Amino acid sequence: MSDIHIISNDTEDIIDSLSIISQKNNFASENYIDLSLRKNFGAGHISVIRISDSIFSLNFDLVFGNDQNFIFEDRLTHTIDFVYCLEGHLKQKFCYRSSLETIEFRQNSIFGRTPKTRNTLTFLKDVPIKACVVVLKTSTGLLIVDQNIKKNIREVALQELSDNFENNNFSYLGRISFKPAIYAKELIGQEKKTSADLLFTEAAILNMLATQWREHQKDSLDEGLEVPLKPSELDKVAALEKFISSNIAENLSVNRLVNLTGLNPAKLQLGFNYLFNKTISVYIKDKRLDKAAELIRETDYNVSEIVYSVGLSSRSYFTKIFKNRFGVLPSECISDPNLLMVV
């Protein structure tokens, strides 16, 4: 096992730290660099994206041939690490703890580091990983030349966020959360070739911070809400979510889902409420509408073909829920798909 130390937020310094395991592959800008893993270490890519003096992201799409440590530390400033596994899982050791903890698949994880505190992420041998680590240097480490200069909305928001990490180390391993996955997919495994790509990337990083922080706040308001199911049962619910997304046109009745998972209806509902803050029926309905919007944008299907393709049988019901969700009729969107761009 080898150690990679990530100390600076300067892009070139990070690349130097990664040079032992990777080589430069593609440059989209001086603040976005794609690195290929050297064959003797494994296979895949790491991207480095820096969007400001205080925020950068390391994005992993790879598998290591041996256990590999990434040690995040800063000798001068308070720093927050937002860690999210889109696929796979990591081991983690924070501060001076002796034991390793697991960051699970799509688990919301945030760590606030005081100066000289270490946060160690361990990528396990032969475990395929897609993960993002967004690092925020808090306001205590930023140089503000003129205190009278008005702050923009991002600076105000980051100031409020960083105020929670002024003095203490902080470790939060929260609930499974699927919303950050939307933005993680934007960061992992996609080349950023154009100016538009880079703007979407910056937005994805900021949305990762916002969604992960919001989930943390929800957990805090719940005052330690207990997990309603066993980890193995939550795994079944998470796997079922992937099945639903991949088979949206099929019969997705509760009875069928019960048979697929082996969980009773009550546990299924508890699991979906816990992971997605929705009932199963609402979740499936939303997924079907998402798929319908995708088909309108990408195909020339008529309304009846779309209804069939998303697993519904009633055109009138589909039209009703589509109008409730998007504010326009599906037939209008088929005539002008740009209507979906403003909803």
C-alpha positions, 0 to 999 in steps of 0.5 A: 500500500502506498500513500498519496498526500493531497496538501495544496489546492494548486492544480499543479501541486496535486498533479505532482502528488499524483504523478507516481500513480498517473500520467497526464492524458488530456488538458481542457484548461489549466484548471481541469486535467484528466489523468490516466492511471499507470498500468502497474497501479490499475486501470482508469482515470482521475480528474482534477478540477479547480473552480476557485482558490477555495474549491477543487474536486478530485474525481475517480473512475478506476480500480486499483491493483492494490490498496491505495491511500489518499491522505488529505491534509492542510497545514494552515487552514480549516478544510471540508471534504465532501466525499461521495461514492457513485459506485463502489465503496471506500475505507476511511480513517479520520483524524487520529482514530485507530479504526477504519470506517466504511463510506458506503455506496452513495452514502452522504459523507462530510469531514471538517478538518482543522489545520494538520488534521488528516483525512485518509481515504483508502481505495481497496484492491480490485474494487471498481470505484466511481467517487468524488471528493470536493474539497472546500477551504473555509473562509478562515483560510481565505485572504480578504483584502478589503472587508468593505467589498460586498460579497456575492451570493456564493461567498455568502453561502460558503461563509455560512457553511464554513462557519460550522467548521471554525474550530473543531474536527467534524466527521459525518457519515450520514444516510444513503442519498441519491440526489448527489448522484445526479451531479457526480455523474457530471463530474466522473468519466466525462471529458470537459472539452468546451467552455459550456462543459466547464460551466456545467462542471462548475455548477455540478461541483457547487450542487454537490456541496449544496445537496450534501450539506442539505442532507446533513442539515436534514439529518441534524433536524431529525436529531439522529433519526434511526435507520428503519431497516438493517443495512442488508435490507437497505442494500436491497432497496438501493438495488431495487432503485437501480432495477426500477430505473433500468426497467421503467416500462415493465410492471412495477407493482408493489407485489412484484417488487416485494417478490424481487426483494424479499422485503414485505410492503411495509419495509419497502415503504420504510426503505424508500421513505428513508432513502428517497423521501418518497413512497414507492408509487411516487418514486416510480411515477417521477421516474416514468415522467423523467423517462417521458421527458427524455423520450420527447427530447431524444425520439420522435415518438408520439404520445401513445408510444411514450405512454407504452414506453414508460409502462403506463396504459392510460393515455389520459392518466399520463397526460394528467400527471405530465401536465401536473409535473411539467405545466404543459401537455405532452402533445405540446412538448412533442411539437416543441421539445424546447418547452421542456427546457423551461420547466 
